[in-house]
């Protein structure tokens, strides 16, 4: 019978790191429109369990396959009661040779690591 409390304690210790990973910022939807040559507007929906100023989704990025950062949308405040939430970034210049981009979210505690979304860029308006 003494092994049950020991096993439970061991399980809790092993599980602790995973509990902190459960709250990363996720990208749940991306809409992209082409403006003109090499210019795009992005509308991005983020899901994160913001708790306040100490832990919230604080930005999202548009990144190329090679890691090139094309744009960042800074999120200036927590969205505790607005989940998921959608924000826009306009006039993002992306070279014509780039056919798809990945959108990733960042939060103030876990940084990157949540769900990402890769989208193909529209060829025309």
Helices and strands as residue ranges (DSSP letters): H 2-21, E 26-36, E 39-47, E 57-63, E 69-74, E 85-93, E 100-107, E 117-120
